[in-house]
Amino acid sequence: MAYSSSLWEHDSFLKYNYIIIGSGITGLSAACSLLEHQAHARVLILERGLLPSGASTRNAGFACFGSPGEILSDLKIMNENEVMNLVASRYQGLQLLRKRLGDEALGFEEKGGHEPIPNGVVISDAELHYLNDLLAPIFNGKVFTRKTNLLTDYGLNKKYFSDLIFNPFEAQIHSGKMMEALLKKAASLGAKIITGCMVEKLEETNIGMSVIVHDHHNHSMLTFKADKVAVCTNGFAKQFFPDKDILPARGQVLVSEKIPHLLVNGTFHVDEGYIYFRDVEGRLLIGGARNLDILGEQSTEFEANEKIISFLKQFAIENILHQRECNFEFQWSGIMGVGANKIPIIEQVSDKIIAGIRMGGMGVALGTASGEKVAKLLAN
Ligand SMILES: Cc1cc2nc3c(=O)[nH]c(=O)nc-3n(C[C@H](O)[C@H](O)[C@H](O)COP(=O)(O)OP(=O)(O)OC[C@H]3O[C@@H](n4cnc5c(N)ncnc54)[C@H](O)[C@@H]3O)c2cc1C
C-alpha cells in the first residue's frame, strides 16, 4: 500500500485554521498579527527554503520610505494620494515593526537617509517644498533638507555629486537580526513553521483548502488542510497567480572588507533609488543598479549579474572611496516582486485565498503593515 498519513498526523500535524505560504517579513508579520488577535488559532507557515529564501534575508537593511528622487519619479506613474498612502504605509509599518520587535533586536540605527545628487541632475527648492508639504501630515514635520556640505563629511566624489538631500527619519537595520527576531516572535505566539517545504498546489473546495507539498522522504505528496490560506511569496507569486501584475526583480548586493576610516555613515540612495549604499560594521554595502539590465534581472534565479557587479565596484571606488581599492567579501542576490506601480497587491483572491505580494524595493517598511492587512483579510 502507498504511504498514507496516520490518524495522529491527521489530527495534530495536518489541520490548521490558517496556512501562510512564505516565511519572509510579510508572511511572518501576517502570522504575528493573526495570533496577536486570535491567540488560539492554529497557524502554519510553509517555507520552501531551509532558510527564508526570497528578499527578506537578502536585502540591504534600509528602513526607508522613499528618497526625494524616487518619490518624484513615483509621482509620474501614481497620483498624489497613492504616493502619500504608500509612504504612510511604509512609515507606519516601520513603527509597528519597531514596536513588535524592539530597536535592539532589529539592530535599528537612526542615522538618517541621504540622496547625493549627481552633476546634471536637479531637485529644485520648489520640488523639495512640494514634497515636504505633501509628507508633513505623515511625519509631523519637515522631512527633506538640502545639506550639500555633507558631501565633504562623507568623503563623496564632488566631481560626480554636486548636492545632497538629507532626511532625519530614515534608519538602517541588520536584516538577519530582524528576521531571526521575527521568526522567534511568530513561534512564541504559537505559529508552527515548517521549512524546506515547497508548496506545489492549492485546491479550494466549499469546506476548506488543501495545500499540497512534496514529502521527499516518503516519496509521496502530503496534503495540509486549512480554513483559509495566505500566499506571501512575493517575487515568486506567478506560480499561484499567473494573471496578476507581478514580476520577479533580482537585486545584487556587495559588502566590502572592513575599511579603516570609512566616512560613509547612514543610508544613501542615488538615481531614483536604483543605486544604494550604507555603512555596516565598518564595511561598505552597495547594491542595486538593476536599471542597467532590467530584463536580465527579471529572474527568480539567485545568480550574479557580472555587468552590474563590476559597475557597482567601479562606482564605489570612484565615487565613495576616493579611488581606494578594496575587496568585496560578501556578494549575493535577492529576488523582489514588482509591478507596473509600487502599490502592493493585498487582496482576497477567492473565498479562501488571500494574496499579500509585490512588496517592491521597500518591503522592510511595507512588510509589517502588509502582513497586518493580510491577517485582517484572513480573519474576516
Ligand atoms: C537585493 C535587495 C535589496 C533590498 N533592499 C531593501 C532595503 O534596503 N529596504 C527595504 O525596505 N526593502 C529592501 N528590499 C525589498 C525587501 O527585502 C522585500 O520587499 C521584502 O523582503 C519582501 O518580503 P516578503 O515577505 O513579501 O517576500 P520574501 O522575503 O521574498 O518572502 C517570500 C518567501 O516565500 C517563499 N516561497 C516562495 N514560493 C514558495 C512556495 N511555493 N512554497 C513555500 N514557500 C515559498 C520564499 O522562499 C520566500 O522566503 C530589497 C530586496 C532585494 C532583493
The ligand as an SDF file (V2000), in Angstrom:
LIG
                    3D

 53 58  0  0  0  0  0  0  0  0999 V2000
   18.7690   42.9700   -3.1110 C   0  0  0  0  0  0  0  0  0  0  0  0
   17.5920   43.5380   -2.3860 C   0  0  0  0  0  0  0  0  0  0  0  0
   17.7530   44.6520   -1.5620 C   0  0  0  0  0  0  0  0  0  0  0  0
   16.6570   45.1720   -0.8840 C   0  0  0  0  0  0  0  0  0  0  0  0
   16.8590   46.1970   -0.0110 N   0  0  0  0  0  0  0  0  0  0  0  0
   15.8220   46.6370    0.7350 C   0  0  0  0  0  0  0  0  0  0  0  0
   16.0220   47.6190    1.7370 C   0  0  0  0  0  0  0  0  0  0  0  0
   17.1410   48.0330    1.9890 O   0  0  0  0  0  0  0  0  0  0  0  0
   14.9380   48.0830    2.3990 N   0  0  0  0  0  0  0  0  0  0  0  0
   13.6920   47.6050    2.1440 C   0  0  0  0  0  0  0  0  0  0  0  0
   12.7260   48.0850    2.7570 O   0  0  0  0  0  0  0  0  0  0  0  0
   13.4780   46.6370    1.2400 N   0  0  0  0  0  0  0  0  0  0  0  0
   14.5150   46.1400    0.5450 C   0  0  0  0  0  0  0  0  0  0  0  0
   14.3180   45.1590   -0.3630 N   0  0  0  0  0  0  0  0  0  0  0  0
   12.9490   44.6410   -0.5420 C   0  0  0  0  0  0  0  0  0  0  0  0
   12.5170   43.7750    0.6280 C   0  0  0  0  0  0  0  0  0  0  0  0
   13.5670   42.9280    1.0390 O   0  0  0  0  0  0  0  0  0  0  0  0
   11.3070   42.9530    0.2140 C   0  0  0  0  0  0  0  0  0  0  0  0
   10.3050   43.8230   -0.2800 O   0  0  0  0  0  0  0  0  0  0  0  0
   10.7260   42.1540    1.3800 C   0  0  0  0  0  0  0  0  0  0  0  0
   11.7300   41.3810    1.9920 O   0  0  0  0  0  0  0  0  0  0  0  0
    9.5990   41.2850    0.8730 C   0  0  0  0  0  0  0  0  0  0  0  0
    9.2070   40.4180    1.9070 O   0  0  0  0  0  0  0  0  0  0  0  0
    8.1670   39.2670    1.5890 P   0  0  0  0  0  0  0  0  0  0  0  0
    7.9890   38.5130    2.8380 O   0  0  0  0  0  0  0  0  0  0  0  0
    6.9820   39.8370    0.9200 O   0  0  0  0  0  0  0  0  0  0  0  0
    8.8930   38.3740    0.4870 O   0  0  0  0  0  0  0  0  0  0  0  0
   10.1490   37.3900    0.6050 P   0  0  0  0  0  0  0  0  0  0  0  0
   11.0820   37.7960    1.6540 O   0  0  0  0  0  0  0  0  0  0  0  0
   10.6770   37.2060   -0.7650 O   0  0  0  0  0  0  0  0  0  0  0  0
    9.4790   36.0450    1.1100 O   0  0  0  0  0  0  0  0  0  0  0  0
    8.7620   35.1810    0.2570 C   0  0  0  0  0  0  0  0  0  0  0  0
    9.0550   33.7640    0.7480 C   0  0  0  0  0  0  0  0  0  0  0  0
    8.2000   32.8520    0.0590 O   0  0  0  0  0  0  0  0  0  0  0  0
    8.9340   31.6480   -0.1160 C   0  0  0  0  0  0  0  0  0  0  0  0
    8.2800   30.8820   -1.1730 N   0  0  0  0  0  0  0  0  0  0  0  0
    8.1600   31.2060   -2.4850 C   0  0  0  0  0  0  0  0  0  0  0  0
    7.4520   30.2680   -3.1350 N   0  0  0  0  0  0  0  0  0  0  0  0
    7.1150   29.3230   -2.2320 C   0  0  0  0  0  0  0  0  0  0  0  0
    6.3740   28.0900   -2.3050 C   0  0  0  0  0  0  0  0  0  0  0  0
    5.8250   27.6620   -3.4330 N   0  0  0  0  0  0  0  0  0  0  0  0
    6.2220   27.3560   -1.1560 N   0  0  0  0  0  0  0  0  0  0  0  0
    6.7580   27.7600    0.0200 C   0  0  0  0  0  0  0  0  0  0  0  0
    7.4740   28.9350    0.1240 N   0  0  0  0  0  0  0  0  0  0  0  0
    7.6310   29.6900   -0.9760 C   0  0  0  0  0  0  0  0  0  0  0  0
   10.3310   32.1380   -0.4770 C   0  0  0  0  0  0  0  0  0  0  0  0
   11.3000   31.1300   -0.2820 O   0  0  0  0  0  0  0  0  0  0  0  0
   10.4880   33.3350    0.4610 C   0  0  0  0  0  0  0  0  0  0  0  0
   11.1440   33.0070    1.6680 O   0  0  0  0  0  0  0  0  0  0  0  0
   15.3720   44.6040   -1.0640 C   0  0  0  0  0  0  0  0  0  0  0  0
   15.2140   43.4970   -1.8860 C   0  0  0  0  0  0  0  0  0  0  0  0
   16.3100   42.9530   -2.5320 C   0  0  0  0  0  0  0  0  0  0  0  0
   16.1290   41.7460   -3.4050 C   0  0  0  0  0  0  0  0  0  0  0  0
  1  2  1  0
  2  3  1  0
  2 52  2  0
  3  4  2  0
  4  5  1  0
  4 50  1  0
  5  6  2  0
  6  7  1  0
  6 13  1  0
  7  8  2  0
  7  9  1  0
  9 10  1  0
 10 11  2  0
 10 12  1  0
 12 13  2  0
 13 14  1  0
 14 15  1  0
 14 50  1  0
 15 16  1  0
 16 17  1  0
 16 18  1  0
 18 19  1  0
 18 20  1  0
 20 21  1  0
 20 22  1  0
 22 23  1  0
 23 24  1  0
 24 25  2  0
 24 26  1  0
 24 27  1  0
 27 28  1  0
 28 29  2  0
 28 30  1  0
 28 31  1  0
 31 32  1  0
 32 33  1  0
 33 34  1  0
 33 48  1  0
 34 35  1  0
 35 36  1  0
 35 46  1  0
 36 37  1  0
 36 45  1  0
 37 38  2  0
 38 39  1  0
 39 40  1  0
 39 45  2  0
 40 41  1  0
 40 42  2  0
 42 43  1  0
 43 44  2  0
 44 45  1  0
 46 47  1  0
 46 48  1  0
 48 49  1  0
 50 51  2  0
 51 52  1  0
 52 53  1  0
M  END
$$$$
